[in-house]
Amino acid sequence: LIVGIIIINYPDVTQHATAISIPFVANGTLDIGWFFYLLLSVLVITGTSNAVNITDGLDGLATGLVAIATLVFGAISYATGRLDYSNYLNIIYLPGTGELFVFCLAMVGACIGFLWFNAKPAKVFMGDTGSLAMGAALGTLAVLLKKEILLILIGGVFVAESFSVILQIYYFKYTKKKYGEGRRILKMAPLHHHFELAGWPENHVVVRFWIMGILMALISLSTFKIQ
């Protein structure tokens, strides 16, 4: 709520105070009004915070994915804060987001330094204190850069992990009510534990999820020229 209120009352560009960017549309923005903008801000920040927390179940998994996603936001913040680049890419121009570029690189550096000790076998764990905070930082970056919708693509692995938990819980409850016995879609939720129980070694799960994160990052960046 605080983030949303500050953006509405002290916008970098007045006409974009309560606007969000629409992917695949050149200079596409949609003004959703202050009420829905506040709701969206709360949803994006708390949702991303919890999604990263859910993903933090294997050594190095969340750390690497956060670093990848934050690096993408760093590139976006740099382009968004430059009039020439934003005009060339047909994206919204927000002066001052170059400061977010510095923050993104600092966060990526922190993740890489942490990953040195968090890789399997982990000597240090981020716990809820780290995962919730880093997820909230990602969500806040998306709100500040008006890329709330694109966050779904950038953090595609986080989205998949969250939905795996939601689907597992609701399917279990539905089948228990209908058949008297709860059934499962996955061997275990979140998704990374399903692949572990399917026989994938932990390192394979982590590296393959990183690869998916990189692919989602590349696809999200390519949307700037597919419009």
Rosetta silent file (secondary structure, phi, psi, omega in degrees, C-alpha in Angstrom):
SEQUENCE: LIVGIIIINYPDVTQHATAISIPFVANGTLDIGWFFYLLLSVLVITGTSNAVNITDGLDGLATGLVAIATLVFGAISYATGRLDYSNYLNIIYLPGTGELFVFCLAMVGACIGFLWFNAKPAKVFMGDTGSLAMGAALGTLAVLLKKEILLILIGGVFVAESFSVILQIYYFKYTKKKYGEGRRILKMAPLHHHFELAGWPENHVVVRFWIMGILMALISLSTFKIQ
SCORE:     score description
SCORE:     0.000 S_00000001
   1 L     0.000  -42.526 -179.890    0.000    0.000    0.000 S_00000001
   2 H   -61.295  -44.762  179.299    2.811    2.397    0.901 S_00000001
   3 H   -60.711  -46.985 -179.977    4.566    1.799   -2.432 S_00000001
   4 H   -62.630  -42.714 -179.557    1.357    2.345   -4.384 S_00000001
   5 H   -63.959  -41.976  179.940    0.445    5.525   -2.469 S_00000001
   6 H   -64.141  -43.542 -179.431    3.912    7.020   -2.999 S_00000001
   7 H   -63.307  -41.232 -178.770    3.833    6.291   -6.749 S_00000001
   8 H   -66.628  -40.748 -175.285    0.364    7.819   -7.118 S_00000001
   9 H   -86.871  -24.071 -179.976    1.205   10.969   -5.164 S_00000001
  10 L  -131.705   62.403 -176.878    4.795   11.462   -6.370 S_00000001
  11 L   -74.842  149.412  173.947    4.922   10.073   -9.927 S_00000001
  12 L   -67.795  -39.090  177.090    7.971   10.523  -12.173 S_00000001
  13 L  -129.281  118.238 -171.515    5.575   11.252  -15.040 S_00000001
  14 H   -56.133  -43.087 -175.183    2.143   12.543  -14.042 S_00000001
  15 H   -70.325  -12.875  179.761    0.189   10.944  -16.911 S_00000001
  16 H  -107.761   16.020 -174.774    1.595    7.512  -16.004 S_00000001
  17 L   -57.032  -45.252 -177.836    0.863    7.688  -12.266 S_00000001
  18 L  -117.206   28.685 -178.978   -1.765    4.937  -12.313 S_00000001
  19 E  -101.247  153.017  173.043   -0.860    3.347  -15.650 S_00000001
  20 E  -124.246  154.529 -179.905    0.563   -0.094  -16.376 S_00000001
  21 E   -85.138  143.303  177.568    2.450   -1.258  -19.458 S_00000001
  22 L  -106.584  115.207  179.915    0.846   -3.689  -21.897 S_00000001
  23 L   -62.817  152.999  177.352    3.349   -6.192  -23.386 S_00000001
  24 L    69.393    7.377  177.617    3.488   -6.731  -27.173 S_00000001
  25 L  -122.203  123.366 -178.622    1.902   -3.309  -27.786 S_00000001
  26 L   -60.756  123.761 -177.574    4.085   -0.401  -28.913 S_00000001
  27 L    51.666   29.591 -176.209    3.998    2.268  -26.190 S_00000001
  28 L   -76.229  120.310  176.015    1.033    0.356  -24.810 S_00000001
  29 E  -135.125  155.404  178.308   -0.244    1.618  -21.470 S_00000001
  30 E  -137.204  120.457  177.981   -3.527    1.273  -19.616 S_00000001
  31 E   -84.838  115.558 -175.186   -4.668    3.690  -16.920 S_00000001
  32 L  -103.567    3.502  178.294   -6.505    1.594  -14.335 S_00000001
  33 H    81.937  157.522 -172.453   -7.246    4.359  -11.809 S_00000001
  34 H   -64.900  -35.978 -176.565   -5.867    4.836   -8.309 S_00000001
  35 H   -66.451  -52.100 -179.475   -8.069    2.232   -6.586 S_00000001
  36 H   -69.162  -27.959  177.747   -7.236   -0.672   -8.875 S_00000001
  37 H   -67.200  -40.118  176.555   -3.625    0.477   -9.046 S_00000001
  38 H   -63.998  -43.478  178.185   -3.337    0.177   -5.261 S_00000001
  39 H   -61.622  -43.107 -179.799   -4.917   -3.285   -5.364 S_00000001
  40 H   -64.327  -40.378  178.854   -2.562   -4.352   -8.157 S_00000001
  41 H   -60.297  -45.717  178.706    0.465   -3.056   -6.249 S_00000001
  42 H   -62.197  -45.117 -178.323   -0.509   -5.064   -3.181 S_00000001
  43 H   -63.279  -45.954 -176.731   -1.181   -8.182   -5.270 S_00000001
  44 H   -65.398  -47.898 -175.089    2.083   -7.963   -7.237 S_00000001
  45 H   -69.933  -47.818 -179.817    4.375   -7.286   -4.269 S_00000001
  46 H   -69.528  -36.871  179.434    2.827   -9.781   -1.826 S_00000001
  47 H   -64.761  -45.073  179.272    2.326  -12.381   -4.563 S_00000001
  48 H   -67.092  -38.934  178.522    5.932  -12.180   -5.758 S_00000001
  49 H   -58.579  -46.970  179.927    7.201  -12.206   -2.193 S_00000001
  50 H   -71.858  -32.756  179.488    5.350  -15.440   -1.442 S_00000001
  51 H   -64.441  -42.829  177.722    6.232  -16.991   -4.818 S_00000001
  52 H   -66.496  -37.992  178.416    9.957  -16.603   -4.164 S_00000001
  53 H   -62.702  -40.683  178.669    9.459  -17.982   -0.652 S_00000001
  54 H   -66.138  -37.350 -177.557    7.715  -21.062   -2.069 S_00000001
  55 H   -70.784  -25.390 -176.386   10.514  -21.552   -4.612 S_00000001
  56 L   -75.589   73.100 -178.919   13.194  -21.449   -1.903 S_00000001
  57 L  -125.551  -11.308  178.420   13.180  -25.192   -1.255 S_00000001
  58 L  -128.582  154.277 -178.184   16.453  -26.417   -2.754 S_00000001
  59 L   -59.652  118.178  174.561   20.034  -25.235   -2.334 S_00000001
  60 L    84.679   -7.653 -174.296   20.679  -22.322   -4.694 S_00000001
  61 H   -65.342  -59.746 -177.523   17.331  -22.520   -6.510 S_00000001
  62 H   -65.901  -37.676 -178.462   15.674  -19.257   -5.435 S_00000001
  63 H   -59.526  -48.911 -179.679   18.987  -17.393   -5.267 S_00000001
  64 H   -65.289  -41.919 -179.451   19.878  -18.106   -8.884 S_00000001
  65 H   -66.786  -38.113  177.014   16.378  -17.391  -10.190 S_00000001
  66 H   -64.310  -41.756  178.823   16.186  -14.082   -8.309 S_00000001
  67 H   -60.852  -42.042  179.961   19.558  -13.057   -9.770 S_00000001
  68 H   -64.779  -48.977 -178.481   18.338  -13.847  -13.305 S_00000001
  69 H   -64.032  -40.183 -178.940   15.040  -11.976  -12.896 S_00000001
  70 H   -67.832  -34.635  177.219   16.719   -8.984  -11.252 S_00000001
  71 H   -63.460  -38.069  176.665   19.259   -8.767  -14.074 S_00000001
  72 H   -63.699  -44.511  178.489   16.360   -8.509  -16.540 S_00000001
  73 H   -65.110  -30.210  175.432   14.820   -5.705  -14.491 S_00000001
  74 H   -63.184  -44.274  177.830   18.214   -4.007  -14.480 S_00000001
  75 H   -63.921  -40.935 -179.691   18.232   -3.980  -18.294 S_00000001
  76 H   -66.028  -43.249 -179.144   14.636   -2.732  -18.344 S_00000001
  77 H   -64.463  -36.721  178.703   15.329    0.035  -15.818 S_00000001
  78 H   -65.767  -45.745 -179.226   18.332    1.222  -17.824 S_00000001
  79 H   -69.091  -38.762 -178.257   16.349    1.354  -21.091 S_00000001
  80 H   -66.414  -31.188 -177.676   13.275    2.878  -19.419 S_00000001
  81 L   -85.275   -1.895  178.616   15.324    5.689  -17.906 S_00000001
  82 L  -113.887  126.902 -176.125   16.844    6.746  -21.220 S_00000001
  83 H   -63.763  -40.437 -178.347   14.731    8.709  -23.667 S_00000001
  84 H   -66.841  -43.878 -179.145   16.614    7.455  -26.740 S_00000001
  85 H   -69.435  -41.126 -179.304   16.409    3.771  -25.770 S_00000001
  86 H   -66.265  -36.756  176.258   12.772    3.938  -24.671 S_00000001
  87 H   -66.539  -40.968 -179.390   11.804    5.647  -27.940 S_00000001
  88 H   -65.479  -39.718 -177.432   13.719    3.059  -29.958 S_00000001
  89 H   -88.216   -4.215 -179.028   12.123    0.140  -28.089 S_00000001
  90 L    59.048   45.238  177.367    8.661    1.764  -28.021 S_00000001
  91 L  -120.005  165.551 -178.415    8.377    1.433  -24.252 S_00000001
  92 L   -62.654  139.349  178.629    7.237    3.839  -21.560 S_00000001
  93 L  -100.852  124.601  179.190    9.821    6.469  -20.554 S_00000001
  94 L  -129.667  102.867 -179.529   10.303    7.032  -16.826 S_00000001
  95 L   -61.983  141.461  176.884   13.075    9.464  -15.891 S_00000001
  96 L    96.383   -7.206 -178.846   15.162    8.492  -12.908 S_00000001
  97 L   -74.529   -4.509  172.816   14.929    4.716  -13.251 S_00000001
  98 H   -60.255  -27.560  175.822   18.679    4.645  -13.802 S_00000001
  99 H   -65.696  -34.598  177.698   18.864    4.569  -10.002 S_00000001
 100 H   -68.960  -28.972  176.614   16.960    1.286  -10.084 S_00000001
 101 H   -60.783  -42.453  177.784   19.594   -0.036  -12.498 S_00000001
 102 H   -64.006  -43.913  179.267   22.205    0.474   -9.769 S_00000001
 103 H   -61.333  -43.208 -179.057   19.957   -1.240   -7.211 S_00000001
 104 H   -61.380  -45.051  179.968   19.374   -4.207   -9.554 S_00000001
 105 H   -65.429  -36.840  177.240   23.089   -4.735  -10.123 S_00000001
 106 H   -63.328  -40.552 -179.689   23.726   -4.503   -6.375 S_00000001
 107 H   -69.106  -39.973  176.518   21.048   -7.124   -5.758 S_00000001
 108 H   -61.920  -44.427  178.263   22.446   -9.413   -8.475 S_00000001
 109 H   -61.012  -39.968  177.985   25.912   -9.073   -6.934 S_00000001
 110 H   -64.110  -40.768  179.024   24.521   -9.913   -3.503 S_00000001
 111 H   -64.293  -43.462 -178.820   22.788  -13.010   -4.909 S_00000001
 112 H   -65.439  -42.859  177.079   25.956  -14.217   -6.650 S_00000001
 113 H   -62.622  -39.140  179.043   28.031  -13.693   -3.503 S_00000001
 114 H   -69.904  -36.724 -177.065   25.404  -15.531   -1.466 S_00000001
 115 H   -62.602  -29.603  179.094   25.140  -18.334   -4.043 S_00000001
 116 H   -56.039  -36.511 -178.631   28.821  -19.200   -3.498 S_00000001
 117 H  -101.482  -13.017 -177.347   27.863  -20.445   -0.016 S_00000001
 118 H   -94.798  -12.914  178.070   24.247  -21.389   -0.792 S_00000001
 119 L   -67.232  152.628 -176.859   25.066  -23.879   -3.577 S_00000001
 120 L   -62.268  132.495   -5.296   24.756  -27.548   -2.642 S_00000001
 121 L   -80.493  124.296 -173.398   25.760  -28.476   -0.005 S_00000001
 122 L   -66.767  133.710  174.600   24.565  -25.126    1.389 S_00000001
 123 L   -99.528  -19.921 -179.343   26.467  -23.631    4.294 S_00000001
 124 L  -133.359  140.074  178.376   24.170  -20.597    4.518 S_00000001
 125 L  -120.897  143.669  179.214   20.376  -20.378    4.076 S_00000001
 126 L   -80.722  -31.226 -179.293   18.329  -17.295    3.337 S_00000001
 127 H    64.337 -171.976  179.457   15.206  -18.539    5.117 S_00000001
 128 H   -63.992  -34.597 -179.084   11.928  -16.628    5.066 S_00000001
 129 H   -57.657  -41.526 -179.099   13.734  -13.417    5.998 S_00000001
 130 H   -81.528  -47.142 -174.268   15.679  -13.481    2.737 S_00000001
 131 H   -66.958  -41.749  178.789   13.203  -15.055    0.319 S_00000001
 132 H   -65.456  -39.845 -179.329   10.234  -12.881    1.331 S_00000001
 133 H   -68.826  -43.585 -179.294   12.359   -9.726    1.168 S_00000001
 134 H   -68.847  -35.704  175.614   13.916  -10.525   -2.214 S_00000001
 135 H   -64.958  -41.229  177.423   10.529  -11.467   -3.624 S_00000001
 136 H   -64.050  -37.069  177.676    9.084   -8.195   -2.366 S_00000001
 137 H   -64.040  -41.463  177.087   12.006   -6.338   -3.976 S_00000001
 138 H   -62.214  -46.358  179.201   11.251   -8.021   -7.313 S_00000001
 139 H   -62.067  -39.966  179.390    7.577   -7.132   -7.055 S_00000001
 140 H   -66.341  -38.259  176.077    8.405   -3.536   -6.142 S_00000001
 141 H   -59.927  -43.750  179.578   10.733   -3.256   -9.147 S_00000001
 142 H   -61.243  -40.902 -179.870    7.898   -4.432  -11.390 S_00000001
 143 H   -68.819  -45.683 -178.702    5.540   -1.821   -9.938 S_00000001
 144 H   -63.680  -33.540 -177.963    8.073    1.023  -10.133 S_00000001
 145 L   -93.299    3.212 -179.805    8.936    0.166  -13.752 S_00000001
 146 L    61.200   36.122 -178.000    5.259   -0.336  -14.736 S_00000001
 147 L  -119.932   41.692 -178.118    6.006   -3.929  -15.764 S_00000001
 148 L   -62.326  -40.636 -178.779    3.492   -5.710  -13.553 S_00000001
 149 L   -73.151  -41.854 -179.470    2.155   -7.860  -16.406 S_00000001
 150 L   -64.428  -23.015  178.335    5.595   -8.646  -17.833 S_00000001
 151 H   -58.633  -31.904  178.801    6.621   -9.877  -14.383 S_00000001
 152 H   -59.789  -36.848  179.833    4.495  -12.979  -15.048 S_00000001
 153 H   -81.062  -44.671 -179.397    6.849  -13.820  -17.918 S_00000001
 154 H   -60.993  -44.313  178.748   10.094  -12.697  -16.267 S_00000001
 155 L   -99.843   41.332 -176.343    9.293  -14.712  -13.140 S_00000001
 156 H   -56.838  -37.356  179.372    7.684  -17.578  -15.008 S_00000001
 157 H   -67.431  -40.066  177.297    9.338  -20.213  -12.817 S_00000001
 158 H   -62.446  -39.427  178.745    8.073  -18.489   -9.667 S_00000001
 159 H   -63.707  -44.815  179.832    4.573  -18.432  -11.178 S_00000001
 160 H   -62.711  -40.965  178.939    4.752  -22.140  -12.017 S_00000001
 161 H   -62.819  -43.864 -179.341    5.928  -22.996   -8.506 S_00000001
 162 H   -65.180  -45.528 -178.625    3.091  -21.013   -6.925 S_00000001
 163 H   -67.396  -29.675  177.440    0.408  -22.475   -9.178 S_00000001
 164 H   -62.860  -37.258  178.144    1.700  -25.992   -8.536 S_00000001
 165 H   -70.227  -45.587 -179.240    0.947  -25.487   -4.841 S_00000001
 166 H   -61.069  -47.045 -179.353   -2.472  -23.909   -5.508 S_00000001
 167 H   -63.738  -42.022 -179.247   -3.508  -26.679   -7.926 S_00000001
 168 H   -62.126  -45.785 -177.438   -2.280  -29.418   -5.621 S_00000001
 169 H   -66.023  -48.784 -175.713   -4.170  -28.082   -2.606 S_00000001
 170 H   -71.078  -33.819  177.316   -7.462  -27.379   -4.388 S_00000001
 171 H   -68.606  -38.546  177.702   -7.419  -30.641   -6.359 S_00000001
 172 H   -62.786  -45.487  179.751   -6.768  -32.560   -3.148 S_00000001
 173 H   -65.235  -40.754 -178.983   -9.668  -30.805   -1.389 S_00000001
 174 H   -63.934  -46.953 -178.531  -11.979  -31.280   -4.401 S_00000001
 175 H   -70.414  -30.703  177.789  -11.279  -35.012   -4.745 S_00000001
 176 H   -68.176  -37.926  178.934  -11.552  -35.552   -0.999 S_00000001
 177 H   -71.978  -36.192 -175.128  -14.992  -33.918   -0.995 S_00000001
 178 H   -84.879  -41.327 -175.061  -16.140  -35.790   -4.107 S_00000001
 179 H  -108.877   -6.327 -178.245  -14.595  -39.244   -3.613 S_00000001
 180 L    81.845   -0.052  179.783  -13.922  -39.236    0.124 S_00000001
 181 L  -142.744  126.454 -179.527  -10.220  -39.562   -0.534 S_00000001
 182 L   -72.505  135.023  178.495   -7.819  -36.788   -1.479 S_00000001
 183 L  -117.860  158.838 -175.904   -5.860  -37.273   -4.695 S_00000001
 184 L  -119.721  143.431  173.898   -2.781  -35.473   -5.954 S_00000001
 185 L   -80.795  -45.040 -179.753   -1.805  -34.071   -9.352 S_00000001
 186 L  -105.021  159.814  175.939    1.895  -33.948   -8.462 S_00000001
 187 L   -62.913  -35.902  177.943    3.962  -36.341   -6.383 S_00000001
 188 L  -164.258  146.242  175.830    4.642  -33.377   -4.081 S_00000001
 189 L  -112.425  149.901    1.041    4.286  -29.605   -4.220 S_00000001
 190 L   -66.660  177.552 -170.281    5.957  -27.199   -4.898 S_00000001
 191 H   -57.295  -37.048 -176.567    6.990  -28.284   -8.388 S_00000001
 192 H   -64.100  -31.109  178.325   10.698  -28.751   -7.628 S_00000001
 193 H   -73.615  -27.805  175.507    9.898  -31.469   -5.076 S_00000001
 194 H   -61.235  -45.642 -179.283    7.787  -33.292   -7.687 S_00000001
 195 H   -69.851  -32.295  175.205   10.820  -33.637   -9.940 S_00000001
 196 H   -60.953  -47.173 -179.431   12.954  -34.725   -6.980 S_00000001
 197 H   -70.289  -20.640  177.058   10.523  -37.550   -6.211 S_00000001
 198 L   -78.966   -5.187  175.682   10.454  -38.377   -9.929 S_00000001
 199 L   110.995   -0.585  177.943   14.137  -39.258   -9.647 S_00000001
 200 L   -74.893  132.460  172.092   15.938  -36.067  -10.665 S_00000001
 201 L   -63.329  153.249 -176.626   19.026  -35.318   -8.543 S_00000001
 202 H   -55.839  -43.761 -179.807   18.779  -32.004   -6.664 S_00000001
 203 H   -61.840  -36.427  178.353   21.494  -30.357   -8.772 S_00000001
 204 H   -64.917  -43.156  179.261   19.658  -31.320  -11.974 S_00000001
 205 H   -61.018  -47.167 -176.904   16.435  -29.763  -10.731 S_00000001
 206 H   -63.027  -50.688 -176.836   18.192  -26.526   -9.731 S_00000001
 207 H   -65.224  -39.647 -179.694   20.221  -26.115  -12.944 S_00000001
 208 H   -69.114  -35.125  174.582   17.272  -26.989  -15.192 S_00000001
 209 H   -68.387  -36.507  173.791   15.050  -24.507  -13.372 S_00000001
 210 H   -60.321  -43.482  179.697   17.809  -21.911  -13.838 S_00000001
 211 H   -60.572  -43.111  176.831   17.800  -22.711  -17.562 S_00000001
 212 H   -62.493  -39.258  177.432   14.041  -22.203  -17.669 S_00000001
 213 H   -62.380  -40.413  177.882   14.522  -18.906  -15.825 S_00000001
 214 H   -65.576  -42.433  178.606   17.095  -17.778  -18.416 S_00000001
 215 H   -62.013  -43.412  178.212   14.766  -18.761  -21.265 S_00000001
 216 H   -64.054  -35.663  178.586   11.894  -16.807  -19.708 S_00000001
 217 H   -64.837  -44.361 -179.720   14.234  -13.840  -19.259 S_00000001
 218 H   -66.305  -39.847  178.396   15.255  -13.911  -22.925 S_00000001
 219 H   -64.332  -42.160 -179.103   11.641  -14.240  -24.070 S_00000001
 220 H   -64.500  -38.726  178.196   10.570  -11.321  -21.874 S_00000001
 221 H   -69.341  -32.087 -179.348   13.321   -9.083  -23.271 S_00000001
 222 H   -70.414  -18.185 -179.212   12.389  -10.058  -26.826 S_00000001
 223 L   -64.178  -22.167 -178.445    8.846   -8.726  -26.275 S_00000001
 224 L   -67.337  -24.365  179.126   10.217   -5.173  -26.616 S_00000001
 225 L  -108.378   -3.750  175.245   10.801   -5.700  -30.333 S_00000001
 226 L   -99.918   63.872 -178.512    7.803   -7.971  -30.979 S_00000001
 227 L  -156.760    0.000    0.000    5.339   -5.096  -30.870 S_00000001
